């Protein structure tokens, strides 16, 4: 189990293969909020027990059911 004190706003959240899912928007007592987009267009609550490891500024999640949030989409390109 990870130490929830290691998780801070702004960290990058990744799945087990390293794909970026989003960033930590807020940290609660039992979970953190995963935001996708800038500013966040979608948010997901992720329970701390779903964290496999914290490595530097990255959080890696374990594959569980229900599935993880989808990969973060890149921002739209401006013409």
N, CA, C and O atoms as a MOPAC input file, in Angstrom:
PM7 MOZYME 1SCF
protein

 N      0.84400 1    -1.18400 1     0.00000 1
 C      0.00000 1     0.00000 1     0.00000 1
 C      0.88600 1     1.24200 1     0.00000 1
 O      1.93300 1     1.27600 1     0.64600 1
 N      0.45500 1     2.24000 1    -0.72100 1
 C      1.21600 1     3.48600 1    -0.80100 1
 C      0.84700 1     4.39700 1     0.35600 1
 O     -0.17800 1     4.21000 1     1.01300 1
 N      1.68500 1     5.37100 1     0.59100 1
 C      1.41000 1     6.39200 1     1.59900 1
 C      0.66000 1     7.52100 1     0.90100 1
 O      1.23000 1     8.16600 1     0.02300 1
 N     -0.60500 1     7.78600 1     1.25900 1
 C     -1.36600 1     8.85500 1     0.60300 1
 C     -0.67300 1    10.21600 1     0.68100 1
 O     -0.95800 1    11.09900 1    -0.12800 1
 N      0.23200 1    10.39400 1     1.64300 1
 C      0.96600 1    11.64400 1     1.75000 1
 C      1.91200 1    11.88600 1     0.58500 1
 O      2.39800 1    13.00100 1     0.39600 1
 N      2.17800 1    10.83100 1    -0.20700 1
 C      3.04100 1    10.96100 1    -1.39000 1
 C      2.31300 1    11.58400 1    -2.57100 1
 O      2.95000 1    11.99900 1    -3.53900 1
 N      0.98400 1    11.65600 1    -2.50600 1
 C      0.18100 1    12.12100 1    -3.63600 1
 C     -0.16100 1    13.59200 1    -3.45000 1
 O     -0.67700 1    14.00400 1    -2.41000 1
 N      0.14400 1    14.38400 1    -4.49500 1
 C     -0.05700 1    15.83400 1    -4.44500 1
 C     -0.72900 1    16.31600 1    -5.71900 1
 O     -0.63200 1    15.67200 1    -6.76400 1
 N     -1.40500 1    17.44200 1    -5.63200 1
 C     -2.02500 1    18.05000 1    -6.81000 1
 C     -0.97600 1    18.31300 1    -7.87500 1
 O      0.15200 1    18.70100 1    -7.57100 1
 N     -1.35800 1    18.09700 1    -9.13000 1
 C     -0.46800 1    18.35000 1   -10.25400 1
 C      0.33000 1    17.15000 1   -10.71100 1
 O      0.95800 1    17.20200 1   -11.76800 1
 N      0.32400 1    16.05100 1    -9.93300 1
 C      1.07200 1    14.85900 1   -10.34700 1
 C      0.40000 1    14.23600 1   -11.56700 1
 O     -0.81100 1    14.36700 1   -11.74900 1
 N      1.18800 1    13.55700 1   -12.40200 1
 C      0.66400 1    12.87400 1   -13.57600 1
 C      0.20800 1    11.47700 1   -13.18100 1
 O      0.91900 1    10.76000 1   -12.47800 1
 N     -0.98400 1    11.09400 1   -13.63800 1
 C     -1.54000 1     9.76700 1   -13.35400 1
 C     -1.43200 1     8.93200 1   -14.61800 1
 O     -1.83900 1     9.36200 1   -15.69800 1
 N     -0.87500 1     7.72400 1   -14.47200 1
 C     -0.66000 1     6.82500 1   -15.61300 1
 C     -1.24500 1     5.44800 1   -15.32300 1
 O     -1.41200 1     5.06000 1   -14.16600 1
 N     -1.55100 1     4.72200 1   -16.38600 1
 C     -1.96100 1     3.33200 1   -16.19000 1
 C     -0.70400 1     2.47600 1   -16.03800 1
 O      0.40300 1     3.01300 1   -16.04300 1
 N     -0.85000 1     1.18500 1   -15.90700 1
 C      0.28300 1     0.29300 1   -15.69000 1
 C      1.27900 1     0.25400 1   -16.82600 1
 O      2.43400 1    -0.11900 1   -16.62000 1
 N      0.85300 1     0.63500 1   -18.04000 1
 C      1.75800 1     0.63100 1   -19.19100 1
 C      2.41000 1     1.98300 1   -19.42500 1
 O      3.23800 1     2.13200 1   -20.32400 1
 N      2.03500 1     2.97800 1   -18.61100 1
 C      2.64600 1     4.30500 1   -18.74500 1
 C      1.83400 1     5.31900 1   -19.51300 1
 O      2.25600 1     6.46800 1   -19.64300 1
 N      0.65700 1     4.92100 1   -20.03600 1
 C     -0.18700 1     5.88000 1   -20.76200 1
 C     -0.71200 1     6.92800 1   -19.79800 1
 O     -1.15600 1     6.59400 1   -18.70000 1
 N     -0.66700 1     8.19300 1   -20.19800 1
 C     -1.15000 1     9.27700 1   -19.34900 1
 C     -2.67200 1     9.27400 1   -19.30800 1
 O     -3.33500 1     9.30100 1   -20.34500 1
 N     -3.21800 1     9.24200 1   -18.08000 1
 C     -4.66100 1     9.28600 1   -17.89000 1
 C     -5.13800 1    10.67100 1   -17.50400 1
 O     -6.30200 1    11.00700 1   -17.72100 1
 N     -4.24400 1    11.49100 1   -16.92800 1
 C     -4.61100 1    12.83500 1   -16.50700 1
 C     -3.72200 1    13.29700 1   -15.37300 1
 O     -2.61100 1    12.79300 1   -15.20500 1
 N     -4.20600 1    14.25800 1   -14.58900 1
 C     -3.43100 1    14.79100 1   -13.47100 1
 C     -4.27800 1    14.83300 1   -12.21000 1
 O     -5.50800 1    14.84700 1   -12.27000 1
 N     -3.60600 1    14.85200 1   -11.07300 1
 C     -4.29200 1    14.94100 1    -9.79100 1
 C     -4.80600 1    16.36300 1    -9.61700 1
 O     -4.02800 1    17.31700 1    -9.64200 1
 N     -6.11500 1    16.50400 1    -9.44200 1
 C     -6.73800 1    17.81100 1    -9.27200 1
 C     -6.95000 1    18.15200 1    -7.80500 1
 O     -6.86200 1    19.31700 1    -7.41800 1
 N     -7.22900 1    17.14000 1    -6.98300 1
 C     -7.52000 1    17.35700 1    -5.57200 1
 C     -7.23900 1    16.05900 1    -4.82700 1
 O     -7.42400 1    14.97700 1    -5.38400 1
 N     -6.79600 1    16.15100 1    -3.57900 1
 C     -6.50000 1    14.96100 1    -2.77600 1
 C     -7.41800 1    14.95900 1    -1.56400 1
 O     -7.47100 1    15.92900 1    -0.80800 1
 N     -8.14400 1    13.85100 1    -1.38600 1
 C     -9.03300 1    13.68200 1    -0.23900 1
 C     -8.42300 1    12.73000 1     0.77800 1
 O     -7.22800 1    12.43700 1     0.73200 1
 N     -9.24900 1    12.25400 1     1.68900 1
 C     -8.75100 1    11.34800 1     2.72700 1
 C     -8.71700 1     9.89800 1     2.27600 1
 O     -7.91700 1     9.12000 1     2.79400 1
 N     -9.56700 1     9.50800 1     1.31800 1
 C     -9.61000 1     8.12400 1     0.84300 1
 C     -9.34700 1     7.99500 1    -0.65000 1
 O     -9.20300 1     6.88500 1    -1.16100 1
 N     -9.28300 1     9.12200 1    -1.35200 1
 C     -9.13700 1     9.09800 1    -2.80600 1
 C     -8.53000 1    10.41900 1    -3.28700 1
 O     -8.35100 1    11.36500 1    -2.52000 1
 N     -8.22100 1    10.44400 1    -4.58500 1
 C     -7.84300 1    11.70100 1    -5.22400 1
 C     -8.70100 1    11.86900 1    -6.46400 1
 O     -9.24600 1    10.89800 1    -6.98900 1
 N     -8.81900 1    13.10100 1    -6.93000 1
 C     -9.59600 1    13.38400 1    -8.13200 1
 C     -8.66000 1    13.47400 1    -9.32000 1
 O     -7.71300 1    14.26000 1    -9.32800 1
 N     -8.94200 1    12.65800 1   -10.32100 1
 C     -8.17400 1    12.61900 1   -11.55800 1
 C     -8.87700 1    13.51500 1   -12.55800 1
 O    -10.02500 1    13.25500 1   -12.92000 1
 N     -8.20900 1    14.56700 1   -13.01000 1
 C     -8.78200 1    15.47400 1   -13.99400 1
 C     -8.17800 1    15.22500 1   -15.36000 1
 O     -6.98700 1    14.93900 1   -15.48600 1
 N     -9.01000 1    15.33600 1   -16.37900 1
 C     -8.54200 1    15.18000 1   -17.75500 1
 C     -8.83100 1    16.45900 1   -18.51400 1
 O     -9.94700 1    16.97900 1   -18.48400 1
 N     -7.81200 1    16.95800 1   -19.19400 1
 C     -7.93700 1    18.19200 1   -19.95600 1
 C     -7.42900 1    19.36700 1   -19.14700 1
 O     -7.18600 1    19.24900 1   -17.94600 1
 N     -7.27300 1    20.48800 1   -19.80300 1
 C     -6.78300 1    21.68200 1   -19.11500 1
 C     -7.56000 1    22.88600 1   -19.62600 1
 O     -7.34100 1    23.28200 1   -20.77100 1
 N     -8.42900 1    23.47900 1   -18.87000 1
 C     -8.81700 1    23.05000 1   -17.52900 1
 C     -9.57500 1    21.72400 1   -17.59300 1
 O    -10.05400 1    21.32700 1   -18.65500 1
 N     -9.68000 1    21.04700 1   -16.45800 1
 C    -10.26900 1    19.70300 1   -16.42600 1
 C    -11.68300 1    19.69600 1   -17.00900 1
 O    -12.56900 1    20.40400 1   -16.53000 1
 N    -11.87400 1    18.89000 1   -18.04400 1
 C    -13.19100 1    18.72300 1   -18.65700 1
 C    -13.92600 1    17.55100 1   -18.02900 1
 O    -15.15600 1    17.52100 1   -17.99300 1
 N    -13.15400 1    16.57600 1   -17.52900 1
 C    -13.73300 1    15.39900 1   -16.87700 1
 C    -12.93700 1    15.11700 1   -15.61900 1
 O    -11.73000 1    15.35200 1   -15.57600 1
 N    -13.61300 1    14.61300 1   -14.59200 1
 C    -12.94100 1    14.24100 1   -13.35600 1
 C    -13.42900 1    12.88300 1   -12.89600 1
 O    -14.60100 1    12.54400 1   -13.06000 1
 N    -12.52700 1    12.11000 1   -12.32000 1
 C    -12.82300 1    10.79000 1   -11.79400 1
 C    -12.26600 1    10.69500 1   -10.37800 1
 O    -11.19100 1    11.22800 1   -10.10100 1
 N    -12.97900 1    10.02600 1    -9.48100 1
 C    -12.47300 1     9.75400 1    -8.13800 1
 C    -11.70700 1     8.43700 1    -8.19700 1
 O    -12.24200 1     7.42200 1    -8.64300 1
 N    -10.46100 1     8.45300 1    -7.74900 1
 C     -9.62000 1     7.25400 1    -7.75100 1
 C     -9.25200 1     6.92700 1    -6.30700 1
 O     -8.60200 1     7.72500 1    -5.63100 1
 N     -9.66600 1     5.76200 1    -5.84300 1
 C     -9.36000 1     5.32500 1    -4.48600 1
 C     -7.86200 1     5.02500 1    -4.36000 1
 O     -7.24400 1     4.52100 1    -5.29900 1
 N     -7.28700 1     5.33600 1    -3.20100 1
 C     -5.85600 1     5.12000 1    -2.99400 1
 C     -5.44200 1     3.66600 1    -3.21200 1
 O     -4.31600 1     3.41600 1    -3.64500 1
 N     -6.32200 1     2.69500 1    -2.92400 1
 C     -5.93800 1     1.29200 1    -3.09300 1
 C     -5.70900 1     0.91400 1    -4.55800 1
 O     -5.17600 1    -0.16000 1    -4.83700 1
 N     -6.10500 1     1.78000 1    -5.49700 1
 C     -5.87100 1     1.51100 1    -6.92100 1
 C     -4.48400 1     1.96100 1    -7.39000 1
 O     -4.11900 1     1.74500 1    -8.54500 1
 N     -3.71400 1     2.58500 1    -6.49400 1
 C     -2.37300 1     3.05300 1    -6.84800 1
 C     -1.37800 1     1.89800 1    -6.68300 1
 O     -1.26000 1     1.31600 1    -5.60500 1
 N     -0.67000 1     1.58100 1    -7.76200 1
 C      0.34500 1     0.52700 1    -7.71700 1
 C      1.64500 1     1.06300 1    -7.14400 1
 O      2.28100 1     0.42200 1    -6.30800 1
 N      2.03600 1     2.26300 1    -7.60900 1
 C      3.27800 1     2.86000 1    -7.12000 1
 C      3.31300 1     4.34700 1    -7.45800 1
 O      2.61600 1     4.82700 1    -8.35200 1
 N      4.15300 1     5.05300 1    -6.70700 1
 C      4.43000 1     6.46100 1    -6.98100 1
 C      5.90500 1     6.51900 1    -7.33800 1
 O      6.76000 1     6.05700 1    -6.58200 1
 N      6.19200 1     7.09200 1    -8.50100 1
 C      7.56700 1     7.16400 1    -8.98700 1
 C      7.82900 1     8.59500 1    -9.42900 1
 O      7.37100 1     9.01800 1   -10.49000 1
 N      8.57000 1     9.33900 1    -8.61000 1
 C      8.82000 1    10.74500 1    -8.91000 1
 C      7.51500 1    11.51300 1    -8.87900 1
 O      6.80400 1    11.49700 1    -7.87400 1
 N      7.19400 1    12.19200 1    -9.98200 1
 C      5.95200 1    12.97200 1   -10.07800 1
 C      4.85500 1    12.19700 1   -10.79600 1
 O      3.85400 1    12.78000 1   -11.21100 1
 N      5.03900 1    10.87000 1   -10.94600 1
 C      4.06200 1    10.03800 1   -11.64000 1
 C      3.41800 1     9.03900 1   -10.68700 1
 O      4.07600 1     8.47600 1    -9.81100 1
 N      2.11900 1     8.83200 1   -10.87800 1
 C      1.35600 1     7.84200 1   -10.12700 1
 C      0.93200 1     6.77200 1   -11.12100 1
 O      0.33500 1     7.08600 1   -12.15000 1
 N      1.23400 1     5.51400 1   -10.82600 1
 C      0.85800 1     4.39300 1   -11.68800 1
 C     -0.26500 1     3.61600 1   -11.01900 1
 O     -0.15400 1     3.23400 1    -9.85400 1
 N     -1.35300 1     3.38300 1   -11.75900 1
 C     -2.51100 1     2.68500 1   -11.23100 1
 C     -2.48000 1     1.21200 1   -11.60600 1
 O     -1.91600 1     0.82900 1   -12.63100 1
 N     -3.09500 1     0.39000 1   -10.75700 1
 C     -3.22500 1    -1.03300 1   -11.04700 1
 C     -4.45200 1    -1.25000 1   -11.91800 1
 O     -5.44100 1    -0.52900 1   -11.78300 1
 N     -4.40000 1    -2.23000 1   -12.80700 1
 C     -5.59900 1    -2.54500 1   -13.59500 1
 C     -6.60800 1    -3.25300 1   -12.69500 1
 O     -6.28600 1    -4.27000 1   -12.08100 1
 N     -7.81900 1    -2.72100 1   -12.61600 1
 C     -8.86900 1    -3.29300 1   -11.78000 1
 C    -10.19900 1    -3.19500 1   -12.49600 1
 O    -10.29400 1    -2.63500 1   -13.58800 1
 N    -11.20400 1    -3.73600 1   -11.88200 1
 C    -12.56300 1    -3.62600 1   -12.40600 1
 C    -13.36800 1    -2.81000 1   -11.41500 1
 O    -13.32200 1    -3.11900 1   -10.22500 1
 N    -14.10000 1    -1.79000 1   -11.82500 1
 C    -14.29200 1    -1.36800 1   -13.19800 1
 C    -13.00000 1    -0.84100 1   -13.80700 1
 O    -12.05800 1    -0.49900 1   -13.09200 1
 N    -12.96500 1    -0.78000 1   -15.14000 1
 C    -11.73600 1    -0.34800 1   -15.80300 1
 C    -11.32900 1     1.06900 1   -15.43200 1
 O    -12.12900 1     1.85600 1   -14.92600 1
 N    -10.07200 1     1.37000 1   -15.69700 1
 C     -9.53000 1     2.70500 1   -15.45300 1
 C    -10.17500 1     3.71500 1   -16.39000 1
 O    -10.75500 1     3.33100 1   -17.40600 1
 N    -10.08200 1     5.00400 1   -16.06200 1
 C    -10.57800 1     6.02100 1   -16.99600 1
 C     -9.82700 1     5.91800 1   -18.32600 1
 O     -8.71400 1     5.39600 1   -18.37500 1
 N    -10.43700 1     6.41500 1   -19.39500 1
 C     -9.75300 1     6.37400 1   -20.69200 1
 C     -8.51600 1     7.26300 1   -20.69600 1
 O     -8.36100 1     8.14900 1   -19.85600 1
 N     -7.64600 1     7.00700 1   -21.65700 1
 C     -6.44100 1     7.82900 1   -21.81500 1
 C     -6.84400 1     9.27500 1   -22.06900 1
 O     -7.84300 1     9.54400 1   -22.73600 1
 N     -6.05900 1    10.20100 1   -21.53200 1
 C     -6.34500 1    11.61600 1   -21.72800 1
 C     -6.17200 1    11.97800 1   -23.19800 1
 O     -5.20200 1    11.57300 1   -23.83800 1
 N     -7.12000 1    12.74500 1   -23.72300 1
 C     -7.04200 1    13.18800 1   -25.11500 1
 C     -6.20100 1    14.45500 1   -25.18700 1
 O     -6.29100 1    15.30700 1   -24.30300 1
 N     -5.38400 1    14.59100 1   -26.22900 1
 C     -4.60700 1    15.82300 1   -26.34900 1
 C     -5.53100 1    17.01900 1   -26.57600 1
 O     -6.63600 1    16.85400 1   -27.09200 1
 N     -5.09100 1    18.22200 1   -26.19800 1
 C     -5.94200 1    19.40200 1   -26.41400 1
 C     -6.18300 1    19.62200 1   -27.90000 1
 O     -5.33200 1    19.27900 1   -28.72000 1
 N     -7.34000 1    20.19300 1   -28.25900 1
 C     -7.60800 1    20.45000 1   -29.68300 1
 C     -6.60500 1    21.44800 1   -30.24300 1
 O     -6.16900 1    22.37400 1   -29.55800 1
 N     -6.25500 1    21.23700 1   -31.49500 1
 C     -5.31300 1    22.15500 1   -32.15900 1
 C     -6.05100 1    23.37900 1   -32.63900 1
 O     -7.17200 1    23.30000 1   -33.14200 1
 N     -5.40000 1    24.51200 1   -32.47300 1
 C     -5.99900 1    25.75600 1   -32.95000 1
 C     -5.53900 1    26.01600 1   -34.37000 1
 O     -4.38700 1    25.76600 1   -34.72400 1
 N     -6.44900 1    26.51500 1   -35.16700 1
 C     -6.12100 1    26.77600 1   -36.57400 1
 C     -5.39400 1    28.08500 1   -36.74700 1
 O     -5.04500 1    28.45500 1   -37.86800 1

